[in-house]
Every structure is written in C-alpha cells, then in structure tokens.
Amino acid sequence: MPIDALPPTGWSRESVLSTLDGYRTGDANWKDGRTFSLVYYAGEEVKSLLEAAFLKCFSENALNPMAFPSLRRMETEALAIAAGLLGDPNAVGTLTSGGTESVLMAVKTARDWGRAEKGITKPQMLLPTTAHPAFVKAAHYFDVEPIWLPVRTDFRADAAAAADLLTERTVLIVGSSVAYPHGVVDPIEQLAALAQARGILCHVDSCLGGMILPFVEVIDGEQGRQMPLWDMRVPGVTSISCDLHKYGYAAKGASLILYRDRALRKHQFMSHADWPGGLWGSPSAAGTRPGGPIAAAWAVLHFLGQDGYLRLARQSLGAARAMMAGIAAIEGLRVLGEPDATVFAFTCDDGDIYRLGDAMEERGWHLDRQQLPPALHAMITAAHAPHVDAFLADLSAAAAQVRGLPAADDGQAAMYSMMGSLPDRGMAQELIVGFIDSLDDSAAA
Ligand SMILES: Cc1ncc(COP(=O)(O)O)c(C=O)c1O
C-alpha cells in the first residue's frame, strides 16, 4: 500500500527501518562493479570511516561559521589540500553540496564580475557542447546566454573556433577536465590564453577529473607520458570546480570551487544587512550547510592521503585501460576519442549500440546511454577492477548477439533511438520534462 499521509501514530524503529530496507531491494547493486555511474566506492574501510566522520557532525550546520569552528577548520583544510592538488596553493574557495552547485557558483560569479568590472548587463559564456548540463542550468538561473563551442573529432573543445565566438558580452570561457561524455580533457591552455588575452574569466570544470587527474599524471609520468596542463597551473584559469564526492571518494554532498584570488571569490558571496532576523551572509547557494559531508570529506582526504589516492587511481586506471583495450579488440566496437583517465564511451559500427546496451542489461551490466553520437558510457573505479574479464566476456557475447541487427523497436534501445532522432529538440525537452513530472506516479506504485 502506498503511504500518502503522516501516520497517526509513529511507527516503531524496527518497522521504519525494515520498511526502508524493503524499498531498497529494487535499487542498483553498485558494490559488485556492475554499475558504471553514480557511486564511487573505495571499499568497506573507506565507507566505514566516512560513516563514522559523517555521524560525528550529523547534526551540525556550517550556515553560521561562528557556531561550529570545527566545520570551518575542516572546510579550510579541505580547500587547502585541493588547492595544492589543483595547481595553485594560494587559491581560495568554498565547499559546496555538489558539482552542480560549484558550477552554479562559477557562473554566478562570472556574471556579477562582468557586471561590476566591465558593465556587461547581458552576459554570454562560451561553452563546449560537451560541458555538463549544470552550466545550462546556471545559464537559465542566472540569465547568462550560452554560446556553444563545437568539439573536434577527438571530442575535445575546438579552441581554434573559440575566438570567433567571443563578443563584447562574453564574460566566461569554460573548459572541462575531464568532460563527462567522453572522458577527455579540453585544451585548457589555449582556452585560458584566449580568456586572458581578452581580459575575461576562464573556469575549468574538474568536477569529474579533479581528484583523479593529479594521480593519473603520476602514473603516466612513470610510463614516460605527459598530458597537457589541465588545472590552475595554467595562467588565465581564474576558477576551477572539483567534486570530492566523485573520485575524492567522499560522502555525497561534497564538492568545491576555487578561485585565483579573493577579489573574484567575493562576487560569489551574498549578504543582506537589513533583515530583522539578523545580519545575514552566505558564501554559496545553500542556506543550511550540513556538517556531515564536510566532516566525511575532510576525513577521507586524510585517511587516504597521497598514497591511498595513488593506489586507487592505479587500480581504476588499470581497469579502465584494460576495458578500453578489450573493447577495441571486439569486432565492430570502438572507444570514442582517446580518454585521458577512467571515464570513456564506446560505440558499435555494425549494429545498434542501444540494442547492445539492452543486451548487457540482460546480463546484469548497467551502462548509461549517450547520444550525439550514440554510445554507452562508463566511469571506472577500483570496484570494477576484479570484474574486467567478466565484463569483456559478456560484452563480446552481447556484441555478437546484436551484430548487424537494425535499430531495436522495443526496450530502452527504442526509446533512446527515438529521442535521439527527433528533429524537434524542443519536443525532446518536453518529453524529458514529462518524464520527470510522472516520477511521483511511478514511485507510488
Ligand atoms: C564534469 C561534470 N561537471 C559537473 C557535474 C555535476 O555534478 P553533480 O552531479 O555532483 O551535481 C558532473 C557530474 O557528473 C560532471 O561530470
């Protein structure tokens, strides 16, 4: 029976928890390496540390920085650690609730900076088509017009096309390291140089890559490989976002944004001195700032340390590269571009990739679907390392099963093909909104 009212009398603790467990039985099982997004699992030892640290600060609130100096201290220390990892030990920043909030703050800051410093009232930002949709959200919320920068055939932003897309109204150029869809780093040096030459801001979105690329660089360095700079080491990069709750392995609700200097960061803050409720100030989008995620993020950074992150990066990168090599060896399958770290997409040249996604689903592997071009997507962590061979064996069998078949007319595959091929993208957007709108009906079933 669906529950649709506050129970007249409270349930027992046992009933609450066993009902909750019942609800959870249909959830994705992420511990066995068969899902490829949403959860970044670094093992039971890390999970239990996160839980312990989270619970210690479970009730505390970083909204008032005077009330809980411990949270302020943990935030400052986590930011200092990130600043060192991301190429500018003098950078200043804020912890946020997630990548989306960090991106929202980057765009809000750029808008307010452009208004204050350049008198730009109708700002634009230049955005690779692969940038995370959090930027579209930010554009919409803050009324900043997105100008789309195409990506090259290697899926990296086409920096050569960027100059022609800048106008007197551009306040911000965005690059990703790594971009979610294909796991590649954009040419940050070129994008930042352009921003610097024009006297505008450049934000690097390292929400996904920020906590693994520093260690991938070490591993690649051992093998004589070097990737182009992707962080605040690059002159002209004015801010960078990095999620601790992805490859930082923190509890959900922990990301950060760093700025080159304090003057720029001030454009992120909000204050209101005339509220009867008191003198009010807020560093980011959130009001209440839960203590748990801050404590857990601080804890895991110290628990893992450089050696722990390097060990996990070795396992994740080893697994990702073994999977990519295995995929490339399967007839008809191809990895898109040359992924720089542990995130990649692959497609199939003689069959329907969405059909392949469904065939893998039947075998218990849950890969996310992509479009433009159609592909399957994977984010690899150490949790996948023991399952590489099983994954490749199933993928090989699934590829043989769908090889040469036309696009599917049922299952998820058909839905994705239909959505991807709708010429009217406005209609595609409406269908997505309709789907979100219907979720409460299906949840009550
Ligand atoms: C590159 C990038 N930026 C931003 C985000 C948004 O992060 P969140 O889901 O934590 O809001 C993501 C999420 O996957 C991402 O990959």
The ligand as a MOL file (V3000), in Angstrom:
LIG
                    3D

  0  0  0     0  0            999 V3000
M  V30 BEGIN CTAB
M  V30 COUNTS 16 16 0 0 0
M  V30 BEGIN ATOM
M  V30 1 C 32.1420 17.3150 -15.4810 0
M  V30 2 C 31.0000 17.4010 -14.5050 0
M  V30 3 N 30.6230 18.5980 -14.0180 0
M  V30 4 C 29.6070 18.7370 -13.1500 0
M  V30 5 C 28.8920 17.6370 -12.7260 0
M  V30 6 C 27.7260 17.8050 -11.7760 0
M  V30 7 O 27.9910 17.1870 -10.5480 0
M  V30 8 P 26.8480 16.7810 -9.5100 0
M  V30 9 O 26.1090 15.6330 -10.1120 0
M  V30 10 O 27.6200 16.4470 -8.2770 0
M  V30 11 O 25.9720 17.9690 -9.3090 0
M  V30 12 C 29.2450 16.3620 -13.2100 0
M  V30 13 C 28.5060 15.1510 -12.8070 0
M  V30 14 O 28.7210 14.0640 -13.3000 0
M  V30 15 C 30.3190 16.2410 -14.1270 0
M  V30 16 O 30.6850 15.0490 -14.6260 0
M  V30 END ATOM
M  V30 BEGIN BOND
M  V30 1 1 1 2
M  V30 2 1 2 3
M  V30 3 2 2 15
M  V30 4 2 3 4
M  V30 5 1 4 5
M  V30 6 1 5 6
M  V30 7 2 5 12
M  V30 8 1 6 7
M  V30 9 1 7 8
M  V30 10 2 8 9
M  V30 11 1 8 10
M  V30 12 1 8 11
M  V30 13 1 12 13
M  V30 14 1 12 15
M  V30 15 2 13 14
M  V30 16 1 15 16
M  V30 END BOND
M  V30 END CTAB
M  END
